[in-house]
Amino acid sequence: MATYGQPHEPGKPTTALITTGPFHYSRNPTYTAIILFLQPGLALVFGSSWLVILLPISYGMFWYVMVKPEEEYLQEKFRVGGEWRKYCEHTRRWL
C-alpha cells in the first residue's frame, strides 16, 4: 500500500483503489491473514485452545468493526465509474 501512497491505518482517507498484489485475490488480505494464519498459529505456539474457540468471535469483530465500514466507505468513494462494483465482482471478500 505504501508503494501506491495509500495509508495502511484503518480510518485514514484513501485516494486509489488497489487491485493488484494480494488485493487481486482478496479484498481484505490483512484481515484474512490474521484470521486464517496468525490467530491459529499463535494458538498452536502457545497451546491455547481459547484462541481457536475465539476465532468466530474474531471473524465477527473484523466484519462489523473493520470490513463492513471500510467497504461502505470504499463503495461510496469509488462509485463513480463503478470501480468498486467491478472490483467486488471479480475479487472475493476473504479468499
PyRosetta script that sets phi, psi and omega in degrees:
from pyrosetta import init, pose_from_sequence

init()
pose = pose_from_sequence("MATYGQPHEPGKPTTALITTGPFHYSRNPTYTAIILFLQPGLALVFGSSWLVILLPISYGMFWYVMVKPEEEYLQEKFRVGGEWRKYCEHTRRWL")
pose.set_psi(1, -33.5)
pose.set_omega(1, 177.6)
pose.set_phi(2, -63.8)
pose.set_psi(2, -32.6)
pose.set_omega(2, 178.4)
pose.set_phi(3, -59.0)
pose.set_psi(3, -33.6)
pose.set_omega(3, -178.5)
pose.set_phi(4, -96.2)
pose.set_psi(4, 5.1)
pose.set_omega(4, 178.9)
pose.set_phi(5, 71.2)
pose.set_psi(5, 27.0)
pose.set_omega(5, -178.4)
pose.set_phi(6, -108.1)
pose.set_psi(6, 143.6)
pose.set_omega(6, -179.7)
pose.set_phi(7, -71.6)
pose.set_psi(7, 147.8)
pose.set_omega(7, 177.2)
pose.set_phi(8, -95.2)
pose.set_psi(8, -19.1)
pose.set_omega(8, -178.1)
pose.set_phi(9, -74.0)
pose.set_psi(9, 130.6)
pose.set_omega(9, 175.8)
pose.set_phi(10, -60.9)
pose.set_psi(10, 143.2)
pose.set_omega(10, 177.8)
pose.set_phi(11, 92.7)
pose.set_psi(11, -13.5)
pose.set_omega(11, 177.8)
pose.set_phi(12, -84.5)
pose.set_psi(12, 142.4)
pose.set_omega(12, -178.8)
pose.set_phi(13, -66.6)
pose.set_psi(13, 147.0)
pose.set_omega(13, 179.1)
pose.set_phi(14, -118.0)
pose.set_psi(14, 153.9)
pose.set_omega(14, -178.8)
pose.set_phi(15, -118.1)
pose.set_psi(15, -9.6)
pose.set_omega(15, -177.6)
pose.set_phi(16, -140.7)
pose.set_psi(16, 148.2)
pose.set_omega(16, 176.3)
pose.set_phi(17, -95.0)
pose.set_psi(17, 114.1)
pose.set_omega(17, -178.5)
pose.set_phi(18, -88.6)
pose.set_psi(18, 123.6)
pose.set_omega(18, -177.1)
pose.set_phi(19, -125.9)
pose.set_psi(19, 11.5)
pose.set_omega(19, -179.3)
pose.set_phi(20, -112.9)
pose.set_psi(20, 175.8)
pose.set_omega(20, -179.2)
pose.set_phi(21, 64.2)
pose.set_psi(21, -139.6)
pose.set_omega(21, -178.9)
pose.set_phi(22, -64.6)
pose.set_psi(22, -23.2)
pose.set_omega(22, 178.9)
pose.set_phi(23, -73.2)
pose.set_psi(23, -8.9)
pose.set_omega(23, 173.8)
pose.set_phi(24, -73.3)
pose.set_psi(24, -28.7)
pose.set_omega(24, -175.5)
pose.set_phi(25, -101.6)
pose.set_psi(25, -26.6)
pose.set_omega(25, -176.8)
pose.set_phi(26, -147.9)
pose.set_psi(26, 138.7)
pose.set_omega(26, 176.5)
pose.set_phi(27, -75.1)
pose.set_psi(27, -15.2)
pose.set_omega(27, -178.0)
pose.set_phi(28, -135.7)
pose.set_psi(28, 62.5)
pose.set_omega(28, -174.7)
pose.set_phi(29, -64.0)
pose.set_psi(29, -33.7)
pose.set_omega(29, -179.7)
pose.set_phi(30, -67.4)
pose.set_psi(30, -47.9)
pose.set_omega(30, 180.0)
pose.set_phi(31, -66.1)
pose.set_psi(31, -37.8)
pose.set_omega(31, 178.0)
pose.set_phi(32, -61.4)
pose.set_psi(32, -44.3)
pose.set_omega(32, 179.6)
pose.set_phi(33, -62.9)
pose.set_psi(33, -40.3)
pose.set_omega(33, 179.6)
pose.set_phi(34, -63.5)
pose.set_psi(34, -47.8)
pose.set_omega(34, -176.0)
pose.set_phi(35, -71.5)
pose.set_psi(35, -39.9)
pose.set_omega(35, -175.4)
pose.set_phi(36, -87.9)
pose.set_psi(36, -27.7)
pose.set_omega(36, -173.2)
pose.set_phi(37, -121.9)
pose.set_psi(37, -51.0)
pose.set_omega(37, -174.0)
pose.set_phi(38, -66.1)
pose.set_psi(38, -53.8)
pose.set_omega(38, -177.4)
pose.set_phi(39, -63.5)
pose.set_psi(39, -47.1)
pose.set_omega(39, 175.8)
pose.set_phi(40, -63.3)
pose.set_psi(40, -36.1)
pose.set_omega(40, 178.4)
pose.set_phi(41, -63.6)
pose.set_psi(41, -43.0)
pose.set_omega(41, 177.0)
pose.set_phi(42, -64.9)
pose.set_psi(42, -35.2)
pose.set_omega(42, 177.1)
pose.set_phi(43, -61.5)
pose.set_psi(43, -41.1)
pose.set_omega(43, 177.8)
pose.set_phi(44, -68.0)
pose.set_psi(44, -46.0)
pose.set_omega(44, -178.0)
pose.set_phi(45, -60.9)
pose.set_psi(45, -44.0)
pose.set_omega(45, -176.8)
pose.set_phi(46, -93.8)
pose.set_psi(46, -0.9)
pose.set_omega(46, -179.7)
pose.set_phi(47, 60.5)
pose.set_psi(47, 38.9)
pose.set_omega(47, -175.5)
pose.set_phi(48, -107.0)
pose.set_psi(48, 108.5)
pose.set_omega(48, 176.1)
pose.set_phi(49, -70.5)
pose.set_psi(49, -21.7)
pose.set_omega(49, 179.2)
pose.set_phi(50, -63.6)
pose.set_psi(50, -36.9)
pose.set_omega(50, 178.0)
pose.set_phi(51, -64.1)
pose.set_psi(51, -34.0)
pose.set_omega(51, 177.0)
pose.set_phi(52, -72.0)
pose.set_psi(52, -43.6)
pose.set_omega(52, 179.9)
pose.set_phi(53, -62.2)
pose.set_psi(53, -34.0)
pose.set_omega(53, -178.5)
pose.set_phi(54, -80.5)
pose.set_psi(54, -3.3)
pose.set_omega(54, -179.6)
pose.set_phi(55, -54.7)
pose.set_psi(55, -46.9)
pose.set_omega(55, 178.5)
pose.set_phi(56, -61.3)
pose.set_psi(56, -35.1)
pose.set_omega(56, 178.3)
pose.set_phi(57, -68.8)
pose.set_psi(57, -40.9)
pose.set_omega(57, 176.9)
pose.set_phi(58, -60.8)
pose.set_psi(58, -44.4)
pose.set_omega(58, 178.4)
pose.set_phi(59, -57.8)
pose.set_psi(59, -48.6)
pose.set_omega(59, -179.4)
pose.set_phi(60, -61.3)
pose.set_psi(60, -41.0)
pose.set_omega(60, 178.9)
pose.set_phi(61, -64.8)
pose.set_psi(61, -44.3)
pose.set_omega(61, 177.9)
pose.set_phi(62, -61.3)
pose.set_psi(62, -41.3)
pose.set_omega(62, -178.0)
pose.set_phi(63, -63.4)
pose.set_psi(63, -54.3)
pose.set_omega(63, -173.6)
pose.set_phi(64, -78.3)
pose.set_psi(64, -31.8)
pose.set_omega(64, -175.6)
pose.set_phi(65, -91.4)
pose.set_psi(65, -33.9)
pose.set_omega(65, -173.7)
pose.set_phi(66, -113.6)
pose.set_psi(66, -59.8)
pose.set_omega(66, -170.0)
pose.set_phi(67, -65.8)
pose.set_psi(67, -52.6)
pose.set_omega(67, -176.6)
pose.set_phi(68, -57.4)
pose.set_psi(68, -52.0)
pose.set_omega(68, 178.2)
pose.set_phi(69, -61.8)
pose.set_psi(69, -38.8)
pose.set_omega(69, 179.2)
pose.set_phi(70, -64.4)
pose.set_psi(70, -43.3)
pose.set_omega(70, -179.5)
pose.set_phi(71, -66.7)
pose.set_psi(71, -36.4)
pose.set_omega(71, 176.1)
pose.set_phi(72, -64.0)
pose.set_psi(72, -42.2)
pose.set_omega(72, 178.0)
pose.set_phi(73, -62.0)
pose.set_psi(73, -48.5)
pose.set_omega(73, -177.9)
pose.set_phi(74, -66.6)
pose.set_psi(74, -36.4)
pose.set_omega(74, 177.7)
pose.set_phi(75, -61.5)
pose.set_psi(75, -42.7)
pose.set_omega(75, 178.8)
pose.set_phi(76, -70.1)
pose.set_psi(76, -43.3)
pose.set_omega(76, -176.3)
pose.set_phi(77, -64.8)
pose.set_psi(77, -39.4)
pose.set_omega(77, -174.1)
pose.set_phi(78, -114.4)
pose.set_psi(78, 31.1)
pose.set_omega(78, 180.0)
pose.set_phi(79, -76.9)
pose.set_psi(79, -30.8)
pose.set_omega(79, 177.9)
pose.set_phi(80, -64.1)
pose.set_psi(80, 125.3)
pose.set_omega(80, -178.1)
pose.set_phi(81, 83.2)
pose.set_psi(81, -4.7)
pose.set_omega(81, 176.4)
pose.set_phi(82, 69.1)
pose.set_psi(82, 23.2)
pose.set_omega(82, -178.0)
pose.set_phi(83, -56.6)
pose.set_psi(83, -49.1)
pose.set_omega(83, -176.7)
pose.set_phi(84, -65.1)
pose.set_psi(84, -43.5)
pose.set_omega(84, -179.7)
pose.set_phi(85, -60.6)
pose.set_psi(85, -45.1)
pose.set_omega(85, 179.1)
pose.set_phi(86, -62.7)
pose.set_psi(86, -42.2)
pose.set_omega(86, 178.8)
pose.set_phi(87, -61.6)
pose.set_psi(87, -44.8)
pose.set_omega(87, -179.6)
pose.set_phi(88, -64.7)
pose.set_psi(88, -33.8)
pose.set_omega(88, 178.9)
pose.set_phi(89, -65.8)
pose.set_psi(89, -28.4)
pose.set_omega(89, -174.8)
pose.set_phi(90, -109.1)
pose.set_psi(90, -8.3)
pose.set_omega(90, -176.4)
pose.set_phi(91, -130.4)
pose.set_psi(91, 128.3)
pose.set_omega(91, 179.7)
pose.set_phi(92, -71.5)
pose.set_psi(92, 155.1)
pose.set_omega(92, 179.1)
pose.set_phi(93, -66.9)
pose.set_psi(93, -45.0)
pose.set_omega(93, -177.0)
pose.set_phi(94, -107.4)
pose.set_psi(94, -79.6)
pose.set_omega(94, 179.0)
pose.set_phi(95, -139.3)
pose.dump_pdb("model.pdb")
